Amino acid sequence: MDMKNIINEEQLSKEAFDKYIPRAKLDKSGYHWVEREIEKLDPYTQYEQIWSLTTVYYYGDFIMNVLYTLGMPAFTMRPKVNNMLVGNTGKVINDQEGRIIDTNQRFWQWFELGPSHPDVRRSMENVNKIHMALSKKFPGNYPASDFIYTCVWIATALHKIKLSVGARGFSEKQKIAAHLFWQSLCGQFRSQEGQIEDFPDSWDDMMSVAEEFEGHSWEKSEAGKQLAEAITQQFNNAWLPRGLHWAGRQFVLSMQTAETRKVMQMDEPNPIMKAIVRKAVWFVFTMKERILPHSKLSTPEKARAKQVRNPSHKQPSMAKISECPFNPNTTKKFERDTSYWEAGNNRPTQ
C-alpha cells in the first residue's frame, strides 16, 4: 500500500469513528445492575448500548446457539432459499460447526459493538460481498424482504421466546432500542435490489412483519426438511452427548414455532417434554435476569480473557472500511401488500 492509500485509509477510519455512537459509563455495583443501567439510558440515542446490555451480559454461547437453531429454519422457509442453501452452497449441511462459528463471530461482535462501530461496518461489508457473489451465481435468491425479516426476527426473538414461556419480555426502552438497533444494522445490508432502505417503522410494525412472514403459506420442500434437520443436529452435537440427542431434539421442537415446524416438516414435540422444556427455559431466564447477580463481564469479555479463545469469539472476516456504507436510521417506511412475501422485493430500494 502506498503512502497516499495509507493516508486515505487513516482518514476514512477517523471519519468512521467520528460517527460511532458513544457509550455511557456504567455503574456495575449491586446484584441487578444491568436492568438499572438500561433504565438510565435514552433508547432513542443510546439504543446500541441498551441492546448490548440486553444481550451480552445476560446470555452466553448456549443462548446464541438457541437463537441460531430456532432462527435459521425461520429465515429460510422460502423454498427458493432453502433449496439454494442445501443443494448449491451446502455449508449449513456439510460444515455445520463452521457455519455456526461464522454466524456467532459476527453476532457477538455486532451485539457488543453496535452497527455504528467501524469494525461492525467492515464485518457487514464482508457479509455483503459474500451475499452479492452468491446473488450473481443464484439470481433471485437474495430479495430485500428476506434481509428485513431476518433482522426483524432477531430483534424480536428474545422477547417472544420469553413471553412464550411465561417470563418477562422486553421493557418499553428495550423495544425502542431493539427497533432502532436493527433498523440501523439492516440499512447496511445489500440485497439483489441494492442497499436496503425499507424497514418497519416501529416495534409494533416489526411484530406485524414477523407475523406476516411466518403466517404466509410457504410451500414445503425436501430441502427445507433437510436444512431443519441439519440445524437441529448441530445443536445436539454442540451441547449434548449422543445418548441425549433425543432430549435436544425435543428441546428444539418445543421452542420452535408451530408455523416454522409445519413449513420445514419438523415433528411435533412430545406434550410432556414440551411442558418440561418450557418450564426449564422460564426458570433459566428468571434466574439469570431476576434472581442471580448480573455478571460484571460480558460474554465476549470473558472469552477474550481466556488463554485459548472459543472460535465463536474470534474476530470475523472484515472488508476495507472505505467500502462500508453507513446511514443509520434512515430507512423508509416499509410498505407492502399481501403479495410482497411470495414475490420478494422486486423493486429497487435505492
N, C-alpha and C positions, 0 to 999 in steps of 0.2 A: 504494500500500500504506500503510495507516495505521500509527501507532506500535505499537499492540497486535500487529498481524501481524508487524511487523519484530522486536519482542522475541521473539515466539513462534518465528519462523524462526531467530533467533540462538541461542535456547535449544536448539532441535532440532539445529542444526548442531553446537553444543558437545557435546550428548549423543552425536551420531553419531561425532564424532572421539574421544570417550572410549572408544568401542567398537573403534576402529581398532587392529589388531594392530601393535605397534611393530616397527621393523626394527633388526636388529643392525648395528653399524658394520662396514664391510667393509675388509679389507686387500687392496688391489688390486696389491700388489707381486708381481713374478715373472711368468713366462710363462703358467702354467696356474693362475691364481689362482681361477677360478670353481669348479672342482672342489674345490679345497682349502677354500674358504669354505663350500660346501654341506656338506661333511663336518663342519664346526664347529657346524652348526645342528641344533636339535631339530625333527624333522619333525612332531611332534605339536603343537607350539606355534608354530613358525616356518615352517609349510607355505607361507604366501603368499610369503615371501622365497625359499624354495627353488624354487618354481615360477617365480618371476620370474627368478632366476639361470639356471635351466634353459632358459629360452626367450629372453628379450630381450637377453641378451649373446651367445649363440651364433648366433642366427639373425636374418635380415633380412627384407625385404619379399618376396623370392623364395620363401623357405620358407613364409611366411604365405600366399602365393598358392597354393602347392602344397597346403597343408592345406585351403584353401577348395575347390580344384579336385577333390581326392580326397574331401573330406568332404560337399559338397553333394549329389552323387548318392547317397551312402550314407545321408544323413539323410532323403532324400525317396523311398526305394524304395516306401513305402506309396502305392498308386495314387491314393487319395483326395487325398493331399498333393501329389503331382506334378501331378495334374490341376488342382488349385486354383492352384498357382504358375504354371503355363503358361497355362491357359485363362482365369483370372479376374484375378489381380493382374498377372502378366506382366512384372514388373520384371527378373526373372532372365533373360528373353529380350530384352526391348526396351531395357533400360538396363543392360547387362552391367557397364560400368565403374562406374556409380553404385551398383549392388548390392554389388560387392565393396568399394568405398570405405566404404560404411556398415558392412559387416562388419569390415573392418580397423580402422576407427576404434575400434570397441568392443573388439575383441580386443586390440589393442595397449594400450588403457587398462586392461582387465581384467587382462591378463598382468603389466603393470608395477606396478599399484597393489594388486591383490588384492580379493577380494569384500567385505572388511570396510571398505574405504575409502568414505567418503561419496559421492565422485564416481562410483564404480562402482555404488553402490546407486542413485544418481539415474539413471545411464545404464540400468541394468537396469529401473528402473521405467518409463522411456520405452519400452523394448522391450515390457514387459508391456502398456502402453497400446495399442501397435500391434497386438500379438497378440490382445488381447481385443476390439478393434474389428473385426478380421478374423474372430474366432470368432463374433461376433454375425451377421456377414454370411454366413459359411460354417460353419454349425454342424457339429460333429463332426470338424473338421479339426485341432484342437489338443489331442489327448489327452496326458496326463501321460507316457505311455510314450515319445512322440517327444522330449520335452524330456530325459527321463532318458537315452535312447540317445544323443542329440546330445552331452550333457555327457560321457558315458562314452567316446564316440568321440574327442572332442578330448583327454580326459585320457590316453588310451592310445595315440593315433595315432603320436606321435613314437617311442615305444618300439617299437611293432610295425613301423613303417617301417624303423627302424634294424636291428632283428633280421632283417627280411626280406631285407636286402641284405648281411647278414653283419657289420654294425657292432655296436658295443657298445650295449646297451639301457640302461634306467634302473637306477640303483643302488637298493638297498632303501629308502634315505632318500627318493629321488626318487619311488618308487612310493607310499610312505605319504603324502608331501606332495601328490602329484597327486590321490590319492583324497580327502583332506581339503579341498583347494582346490576341487575340482569338486563335492564334496558341499555345501560352503558356498555356492557360486555357484548350484547347481541349486535349492537351497532358497529362493532369492529369485524364481524364476520362478513365474508363474501359468499354469495350463493351463485347459482348459474345465471341469475339476472343482474348481478352486480352487488355492490356493497348494500347491506340490509339497512333500510331506513324505516320500515314499518315495525311497530311493536305495540302491544296493548298499552293503553294509557293510564292504567291504574292496577292495583292489586286485584280488585274485583273483576276487572276485564281479563286479567291473567287467569283467574279461576274459571271464567267463562270459556276462554280459549282452550284450556285443558279439557274441560267438559265436552266441548265441541269435537275436538280431535279424537278423544277417547270414545266418544259416542258415535263416531262415524262408522258406517257399515263397511269396514275394510274386508277385502276378500282374504280367505285363509290360503296359506301356501305351505308346501312342504319345506321350503327354505326357512320360513318363519318358525316352524316347529323345530327344525334343526338348530336354528340360532338360539331359541329359548332354552333348549336342552343343553347346548354348549355353555351358555351363561350360568345355568344352574350348576353344571358340572364344575366350572371354575370356582364357584363359591364353595362347594363341598371340598374340592382339592385344597383350597386356601386355608380352610378353617377346621376341617373335621377329619378324623381317621376314617378309613374306608367303611368300617363297621357301623359308623353313624351317618353315612351318607343319606340313608332313608330319612333321618331326622332333619338333615339340612334341606332335603327336597320339600319336606312338609313345612319347614320354615318359609321357604321361598313361595310356595303355593299359598300359604296362609296370609302372607303380606302383600302378594301381588293383587292388583285389582281384577275384578271379575271380567271387565271388558278386555283387558290385555290377555288374561288366561284364555278367553274364548277365541280371540283372533289368532293367537300364537299356539293354539291347540295344546295348552298345558292341562294337566289333570286338575280335578277339584281336590282341595285339601280334605283330609280326614277331619270331621267335625270336632272330635275330641282334641286332636292335635292342634287344630286351629284355635280353639279356646285357650289351650295351654300356651301356645306360641304368643298369642296376642296379649295375654296377661303378663307373660315374661317381658315382652317388649315394653309394655306400660311400666313395669317395675324398673327396668333399666333407665328409661327416660326420667322417671320420677326421682330415682336415686341420684342420677348424675346432675340434674338441674335443681332439685329442691331439697335434697337431704344431705348428700355428701359435700365436703368442701370443694369449691371450684379450684381447678389446677392453676398454679401461678405461671406455668409454662404452657404454651400452645403445643399441639401435636407436632407441627413442623419443628419447633424449637427443641422438643425432646429428641426428635430424630437426629437433628444436627449435632446434639451433644454426645451421641454415641460414636464410638470408635469406628464401627462398621455400620454405615448408614443403610437403612432399608432402601432398596431400589426405588420404591414408590415416592421417596422423598429426595431423590437426586434432581438436579436441575433439568427441566425439559429442554428439548431442542428449541432454539430460537433463531429468528431471522434478523437481518440488519434493521436497526431502529429507523433508518431512513425510509424503509418500505412500509411503515406501520401507520395507517390512518387512525385518527382519534377524534371523534366528535361526540363527546359524552352527552347523553340525554337529549339528543336532537332528533330522535326518531319521530316519524309521522304517526298520526292516529291510524290504528290498524283496522282498516275497513275490509270486510269480507262478506260473501254471501254463502249460501248453502253448498254451492259447487266448488268453493275455494279449496277445500281439503283434498277432494278427489283429484283435481287437476294440478294441485300445487300452485305456486305463484308464477303465472306465465307472463306477467307484465314486468317491464323493467322497474327496478327500485331506485334508480338514480338517473 
